[in-house]
Amino acid sequence: MSDLVHDFIFASARLSPAAEALVYGNIRVDYATLATNVRQVAESLAALGLSRGERLAVYLEKNIENVAAMFGAAAAGGVFVPVNPLLKPEQVSYILADCNVRILVTSADRLKLLAPALRQCPDLRTVIVAGKAGELPDLGRIGVMAWDTALAAAASGAHRPATVRNIDADMAAILYTSGSTGKPKGVVLSHRNMVAGANSVASYLENTPADRILAVLPLSFDYGLSQLTTAFSVGATAVLINHLFPRDILNAVVAERITGLAAVPPLWIQVAPLPWPADCTLRYLTNSGGAMQRPTLDALRRALPNAKPFLMYGLTEAFRSTFLPPSELERRPDSMGKAIPNAEVMVLRPDGSECDPGEAGELVHRGALVSLGYWNDRAKTAERFKPLQSVQHGLPLTEMAVWSGDTVRKDEEGFLYFISRNDEMIKTSGYRVSPSEVEEVVYARDGVAEAAAIGLKHPALGQAIVVVAHAAEGVALDEAALLAACKPHLPGYMLPAKFIISPASLPRNPNGKIDRKLLSTQLENLFMEAAQ
């Protein structure tokens, strides 16, 4: 049994050394080779002075070096920080400085763009350049070396470090997540969090060594990273892809005989209409990062009748939280399910008491997956991570749970239903309106491919509801027709004050979700300027 996240790789290498662990393009790596790579990286990092608990950041597209660097850092006793490759230099340098990164692994092209911003990272000591390094730049106090050079030094054994003995309570990773306000927050995950999460997910997805999981999502996203940890926990194969078009995903599924595919709602909208073959090997689909709208779910079930859809919910602060079994889809397609194995999820009032069935409250998660809090931010940690008095049963030490910031309700059978993010609730005419409820009605109209409901400042209403919609291919949407179609399904205070038809796909945040915050910023003065 693995207690540390990198031990998944070592355990699988002992059991099935020749089994395929990673695929990246034409490169295929078995578990024995991956384990060797991870050990070499760990030795290299220790020789470079990475101490227990110090941070290594990876700013690369998905590839073999990316995976080896992350798990090698963990094996060295360090903490890995996966950085979304879509981020710009200023955003990257903020993350590096915020969590005092000591070593950065990146590519030569990325380093050229990033170099000026590294002056803002006083703790950075070394940059390792993966891939074709070429002529290495002079970064002054920051040492720069090629990936192969770093590994060669470790392989020589000249600076073989002492073995670091970590335990499952130690830090393993820091994942940066964007909040509703301010800079992104670094969520600190322990080995215990990641191991428990992988084991839990693999148990309900019934993963086996025969599975081939396509890693589509960014590894900086907890849901994306989970595809690796889940695969490694059972000795399955993870196939890495940096897709440009939806068709790339279909092609990879077919070529690699993929059995498991995870995506977020905007991506499912794009891949659902593709011409999936009748003999597709997909065994299951998972959705998280937002509710999958019913038309998309129906289209996927028609296109992939042999693939079981698992509707999931998670927050980075607790890695994974709930799932809806496929057997419940017909009865409750709008539900986010119940708690995953080895977790408890409650719906609580502000005073900490439990809500009655049907009553809205905040989702609170307790158990082994609750993270260690926000890096270097005691105030925000105290806001979201609080003791649960109701489950102490006389124990002298308090247990910390995470308050999600999400408003949900549960039915009489304990199934949960998402209502809204607390910080995204629209306050209009004295009412609190869930953007998800409005979007659900809009998505039910023919021809709507994407929709986002946002609240904008309004001189009379406080906030007015605005829906930005993007049409499906070959469809022309009309603002007046959309409003008329929504009127029978929404009370007056929930009706959008305005529809905006976007000719382009709606903007995404780095995790692939529709970026309501950006849309709100772009349109923030829409009604206030008109009132002047």
Long-range contacts (C-beta under 8 A, 24 or more apart in sequence): 2-195, 2-233, 3-167, 3-168, 3-191, 3-192, 3-195, 4-74, 4-75, 4-166, 4-167, 4-168, 4-172, 4-191, 4-195, 5-71, 5-74, 5-172, 5-173, 5-191, 5-194, 5-195, 5-198, 5-229, 6-38, 6-71, 6-72, 6-74, 6-75, 8-195, 8-198, 8-229, 8-232, 8-233, 9-34, 9-35, 9-38, 9-71, 9-232, 10-35, 10-38, 11-235, 12-209, 12-232, 12-234, 12-235, 15-235, 16-209, 16-235, 19-209, 19-235, 19-237, 20-237, 21-231, 21-232, 21-237, 21-238, 22-64, 22-67, 22-237, 22-238, 22-239, 22-240, 23-237, 23-238, 23-239, 23-240, 23-256, 24-62, 24-63, 24-64, 24-239, 24-240, 27-64, 29-64, 31-235, 34-67, 34-68, 37-64, 37-68, 37-72, 38-68, 38-71, 38-72, 38-75, 39-72, 39-75, 40-72, 40-151, 40-154, 40-155, 41-68, 41-69, 41-71, 41-72, 41-73, 41-75, 41-76, 41-150, 41-151, 41-154, 42-72, 42-73, 42-75, 42-76, 43-76, 43-154, 43-160, 43-161, 44-72, 44-150, 44-151, 44-153, 44-154, 45-72, 45-73, 45-76, 45-78, 45-103, 46-76, 46-77, 46-161, 46-162, 46-164, 47-153, 47-154, 47-159, 47-160, 47-161, 48-103, 48-125, 48-126, 48-150, 49-102, 49-125, 50-76, 50-77, 50-78, 50-102, 50-103, 51-77, 51-78, 52-77, 52-78, 52-164, 52-166, 52-170, 53-77, 53-78, 53-79, 53-170, 53-171, 54-78, 54-79, 54-100, 54-102, 54-103, 55-79, 55-80, 55-81, 55-99, 55-100, 55-101, 55-102, 55-103, 55-174, 56-80, 56-81, 56-101, 56-102, 56-103, 56-104, 56-105, 57-81, 57-82, 57-83, 57-95, 57-96, 57-99, 57-101, 57-103, 57-104, 57-105, 58-82, 58-83, 58-104, 58-105, 58-106, 58-219, 59-83, 59-85, 59-87, 59-92, 59-104, 59-105, 59-106, 59-110, 59-114, 60-85, 60-105, 60-106, 60-107, 60-110, 60-130, 61-85, 61-107, 61-242, 62-215, 62-218, 62-219, 62-240, 62-241, 62-242, 63-130, 63-131, 63-240, 64-240, 65-105, 65-130, 65-131, 65-147, 66-105, 66-130, 66-219, 67-219, 67-228, 67-238, 67-240, 69-105, 69-128, 69-130, 70-173, 70-219, 73-103, 74-166, 74-172, 74-173, 74-191, 76-161, 76-164, 77-164, 77-165, 77-166, 77-170, 79-171, 79-172, 79-173, 79-174, 79-188, 80-172, 80-173, 80-174, 81-173, 81-174, 81-175, 81-176, 81-186, 82-173, 82-175, 82-218, 82-219, 82-220, 82-225, 83-176, 83-220, 84-176, 84-218, 84-220, 84-221, 84-510, 84-511, 85-110, 85-218, 86-218, 86-510, 87-510, 89-113, 89-114, 89-116, 89-117, 90-117, 91-184, 92-117, 93-117, 93-118, 93-120, 93-121, 94-120, 94-183, 94-184, 95-176, 95-184, 95-186, 96-120, 96-121, 96-123, 96-124, 97-121, 97-122, 97-123, 98-183, 98-186, 98-375, 98-376, 99-174, 99-186, 99-375, 99-376, 102-126, 103-127, 103-128, 104-128, 105-130, 105-147, 106-130, 107-131, 108-132, 108-133, 108-134, 111-137, 111-144, 112-137, 115-139, 118-142, 166-191, 167-191, 168-192, 168-195, 171-372, 173-225, 174-375, 175-220, 175-221, 175-222, 175-225, 175-316, 176-220, 177-222, 177-316, 178-509, 178-510, 178-511, 178-517, 179-423, 180-421, 180-423, 180-424, 180-517, 181-423, 185-374, 185-375, 185-377, 185-380, 186-374, 186-375, 186-376, 186-377, 187-222, 187-316, 187-317, 187-371, 187-373, 187-374, 187-375, 188-371, 188-372, 188-373, 188-374, 188-375, 189-222, 189-319, 189-371, 189-372, 190-371, 190-372, 192-368, 193-318, 193-319, 193-368, 193-369, 193-370, 193-371, 193-372, 194-229, 194-319, 195-229, 195-233, 196-319, 196-342, 196-367, 196-368, 196-369, 197-226, 197-229, 197-319, 197-320, 197-369, 198-226, 198-229, 198-230, 198-232, 198-233, 199-233, 199-342, 200-320, 200-340, 200-341, 200-342, 200-343, 200-369, 201-226, 201-230, 201-320, 201-340, 202-230, 202-233, 202-234, 203-341, 204-310, 204-323, 204-325, 204-340, 204-341, 205-230, 205-260, 205-284, 205-286, 205-310, 207-231, 207-233, 207-234, 207-236, 207-260, 208-234, 208-236, 209-234, 209-235, 209-236, 210-236, 210-259, 211-236, 211-237, 211-259, 211-260, 211-283, 212-236, 212-237, 212-239, 212-256, 212-257, 212-258, 212-259, 212-260, 212-281, 213-237, 213-238, 213-239, 213-258, 213-259, 213-260, 213-261, 213-262, 214-239, 214-241, 214-249, 214-252, 214-253, 214-256, 214-258, 214-260, 214-261, 214-262, 215-239, 215-240, 215-241, 216-241, 216-243, 216-249, 216-261, 216-262, 216-263, 216-267, 217-262, 217-263, 217-264, 217-511, 217-512, 218-510, 218-511, 218-512, 220-510, 220-511, 221-289, 221-510, 221-511, 221-512, 222-314, 222-316, 222-319, 222-320, 223-262, 223-264, 223-288, 223-289, 223-314, 223-511, 224-262, 224-511, 226-262, 226-319, 226-320, 227-260, 227-262, 246-270, 246-271, 246-274, 247-274, 250-274, 250-275, 250-276, 253-280, 253-281, 253-282, 254-280, 257-281, 258-282, 259-283, 259-284, 260-284, 260-285, 260-286, 261-285, 261-286, 261-307, 262-286, 262-287, 262-288, 263-287, 263-512, 264-288, 264-289, 264-290, 264-511, 264-512, 264-513, 265-289, 265-290, 265-291, 265-292, 265-293, 265-296, 265-513, 265-514, 266-450, 266-505, 266-506, 266-508, 266-512, 266-513, 266-514, 267-512, 268-292, 268-296, 268-300, 269-293, 269-296, 269-449, 269-450, 272-296, 272-299, 272-300, 272-303, 273-299, 273-303, 273-473, 274-303, 276-303, 276-304, 280-304, 280-306, 280-307, 282-306, 282-307, 283-307, 283-308, 284-308, 284-309, 284-310, 284-326, 285-309, 285-310, 286-310, 286-311, 286-312, 286-323, 287-311, 287-312, 288-312, 288-313, 288-314, 289-511, 289-512, 289-513, 290-513, 290-514, 291-334, 291-336, 291-418, 291-436, 291-440, 293-439, 293-440, 293-443, 293-444, 294-333, 294-334, 294-440, 294-443, 294-444, 295-443, 295-444, 296-443, 297-329, 297-333, 311-335, 311-336, 311-337, 312-336, 312-337, 313-337, 313-416, 313-418, 315-365, 315-402, 315-404, 315-405, 315-406, 316-371, 317-365, 317-370, 317-371, 317-384, 317-385, 317-402, 317-404, 318-343, 318-365, 318-367, 318-369, 318-370, 318-371, 318-402, 318-404, 319-369, 319-371, 320-369, 321-345, 321-363, 321-365, 321-369, 321-404, 322-416, 324-415, 328-415, 332-411, 332-415, 334-417, 334-440, 335-411, 335-415, 335-416, 335-417, 336-408, 336-416, 336-417, 336-418, 337-415, 337-416, 338-414, 338-415, 338-416, 339-365, 340-369, 342-367, 342-368, 342-369, 343-367, 343-368, 343-369, 344-391, 345-416, 347-408, 347-409, 347-410, 347-416, 348-403, 352-388, 352-389, 352-390, 353-390, 354-390, 355-409, 355-410, 357-409, 357-410, 357-411, 357-412, 358-409, 358-410, 358-411, 358-412, 359-409, 360-407, 360-408, 360-409, 360-419, 361-407, 361-408, 361-409, 362-403, 362-404, 362-405, 362-406, 362-407, 362-408, 362-422, 363-404, 363-406, 363-407, 363-408, 363-416, 364-388, 364-401, 364-402, 364-403, 364-404, 365-401, 365-402, 365-404, 366-391, 366-399, 366-401, 366-402, 370-400, 370-401, 370-402, 371-402, 407-434, 424-516, 425-455, 426-453, 426-454, 426-455, 426-463, 426-465, 427-455, 427-462, 427-463, 428-455, 428-458, 428-461, 428-462, 428-463, 428-464, 428-465, 428-493, 429-461, 429-462, 429-493, 430-462, 431-493, 431-494, 433-465, 433-493, 433-494, 435-516, 437-494, 438-465, 438-467, 438-490, 438-494, 438-496, 439-467, 441-486, 441-489, 441-490, 442-467, 442-469, 442-482, 442-486, 444-489, 445-482, 445-485, 445-486, 446-475, 447-471, 447-472, 447-475, 447-476, 447-477, 448-472, 448-477, 448-482, 449-473, 449-475, 449-505, 450-502, 450-505, 450-506, 450-514, 451-506, 452-506, 452-514, 452-516, 452-519, 453-496, 453-516, 454-516, 454-519, 454-520, 454-523, 455-520, 456-520, 456-523, 456-524, 456-526, 456-527, 457-524, 457-525, 457-527, 457-528, 458-497, 458-527, 458-528, 459-527, 459-528, 459-531, 461-497, 464-497, 464-498, 464-527, 465-494, 465-495, 465-496, 465-497, 466-496, 466-497, 466-498, 466-499, 466-500, 466-523, 466-526, 467-496, 467-498, 467-499, 467-500, 468-499, 468-500, 468-502, 468-506, 468-519, 468-523, 469-499, 469-500, 469-501, 469-502, 470-501, 470-502, 470-503, 470-504, 470-505, 470-506, 471-501, 477-501, 497-527, 498-526
